[in-house]
Amino acid sequence: MHKDENDGVPEPTRDDVASATGTGAPVNDFDADAHDAAAISDTDANAGGAAPLAAGLKRLSGRGTSGPGNSGRGNSVRGRVAGIASAVAIVAAAGTLVAAASMAPQSAGSRRLEAPLTAVPAGSNVGICPGPARLLEGTPVGTDPQFSPESATARTLVNAAVLSTNAGVLPGSRLAELNGTALAEIAKDPGTPTAAATPAALLAGVVSQRAVDSVSVLSADAVGNQQATAGAVMNYTATDGDLQGSAAAGCQPPSNDLWLVGANTALGRTAVLNLSNASSTPATVSLDLYGAQGQIQAPGSRGLLVAPGTTRSIVLAGLAPDQEKLSIHARSAGGPVTAVIQQSTLRGLTPGGVDFIVPGAAPATRQVMSGVDIQDPASAKALTAKQGFADAAAALQIAVPGPADAVVEIKLYGRDGQKALPGGGVVTAKGGSVTEVSLAGVPAGQYTVAASADVSFAAAVRVTRGQKSESATDFAWSPSSARLGSQHVVAVPRSGERYLVLGAPDDRAKITYTPITADGKVRTAATADLAGGTTALIKVPGEVGGADVLGYVVSASGDAAYGTVLLEQDGRADIATVAVAPGAAGQEQVAVKLGY
């Protein structure tokens, strides 16, 4: 039979244990050992050093060896002490491992890493120019339009300019139809550029007065991983027919998110949205429509397919009929697109004007519109008092996409400083809708309009021409624009009265404008020094150095400044505006995120 190592040793009594501990009170061995072990593990072992742990073990071992007559008990106690010491050592080792693990570097899978930035190669500078204004043949069923030929006097012309690099090299560039058919070659591909010892004189490749009958595309290739600097404008004029008047639009870069303010689908008003896709990827476009009474839920406004190299036209009255104030938010999934609204008015048999409404700045808490030309307030008041002419006067439209109302403060800056807006200049624009603020009563002149609010909004200003109800009138929309930077190519039509309208709403700004002539030369620069809170009007001459002026290179320094080209026809009630487009983008970096 197996014999335990302690067989034959008399079992100690409670008195023996009490004597061994030096106390007269009976002690429970298990409770005492457990208590001391717990004390060691909770205090000594966590004290951060070996000395407290050794002292605790010494106390336990001293209990088993002191006192007479405890030889057998000493073996039992020493066994328990050894077990407790082992347990304490394990606890201490575990604590050390936990502490070490907390101080050790975390594994790559558990660390939070910022997405790295990767430089994106510069791409081509692409601008899509709207096609000619077309007259609807009637009110079709649905939204797809049918057009009749334009009037006999209608002309649609494109002017464009592409700047050379610092080495004097013109980027490969061309004007083509949307489907790729070439219209004009500006410059051939220069190949790999070589570094120049000193900057060369600036040159321009130009397209002058090129007649077009459809949507056209200006494209300029990148050179040396730098995006080309280019710009173009399309100008439409007609002296007869229902679409007589002037309309102009800058050729805009494609985007996946666009905001347009100023459409009207009421009686006698026609609004046609043209979506163009110059990419090789199909675009699926969804439209959010906002009216005076709130957002409009329109069947057929989602999933509009625009195939590569095509334009899709949508009659907005088919989506939102009888809307005197209508704003559009166009979002494209897939290929980027451009969006332009052909807006026209017919009051009975009298033409009321035509315009191309282009996208403005995205919703923000501040919007600035320059090139606001206001007629004599007394004549405008007499005209708008007549039936059907309520929209023949200057006005600011505010589209608030969010649910919260916007408290908007409006300021007008003229050539000699700020002008008070009748009514105080502070309005509340309802969230999710479009609000119109009349500019009636403002003295005649050219202005920059700045609007600020506590929530984001989009905005545009309507300007009008014509003071007689029995004669043709015209209108134009000046969208909100971005502040001027460096080297904006501002192309201008070569006919009519042309003005650069520059505004500095806050503080002093300096504008440098350098003429580009039709022979491809970049002429001597001129400078305009704008005081804060003022607007400057610069008349564009017909010629510089014996050549027709085709545009300007515009640069700004100092405080924020904004610019618009104002177009009029001498002796006619024609008006059009073209906001200065943003300059060429530098090399961009994007965050690269890996995941499912």
Secondary structure, 3 states (H helix, E strand, C coil): CCCCCCCCCCCCCHHHHHHHHCCCCCCCHHHHHHHHHHHHHHHHCCCCCHHHHHHHHHHHHHHHHCCCCCHHHHHHHHHHHHHHHHHHHHHHHHHHHHHHHHHCCCCCCCCCCCCCEEEECCCCEEEEECCCCCEECCCCCCCCCCEECCCCCCEEEEEEEEECCCCCCCCCEEEEECCCCEEEEEECCCCCCCCCCCCCCCEEEEEEEEECCCCEEEEECCECCECCCEEEEEEEEECCCCCCEEEEEECECCECEEEEEEECCCCCEEEEEEEEECCCCCEEEEEEEEECCEEECCCCCCCEEECCCEEEEEEHHHCCCCCCCEEEEEEEEECCEEEEEEEEEEECCEEEEEEEECCCCCCEEEEEEEEEEECCHHHHHHHHCCCCCCCCCCEEEEEECCCCCEEEEEEEEECCEEECCCCCCEEEECCCEEEEEECCCCCCEEEEEEEEEEEEEEEEEEEEECCCCCCCCEEEEEECCCCCCCCEEEECCCCCEEEEEEEECCCCEEEEEEEEECCCEECCCEEEEECCCEEEEEECCCEECCEEEEEEEEEEEECCCEEEEEEECCCCCCEEEEECCCCCCCCEEEECCCCC
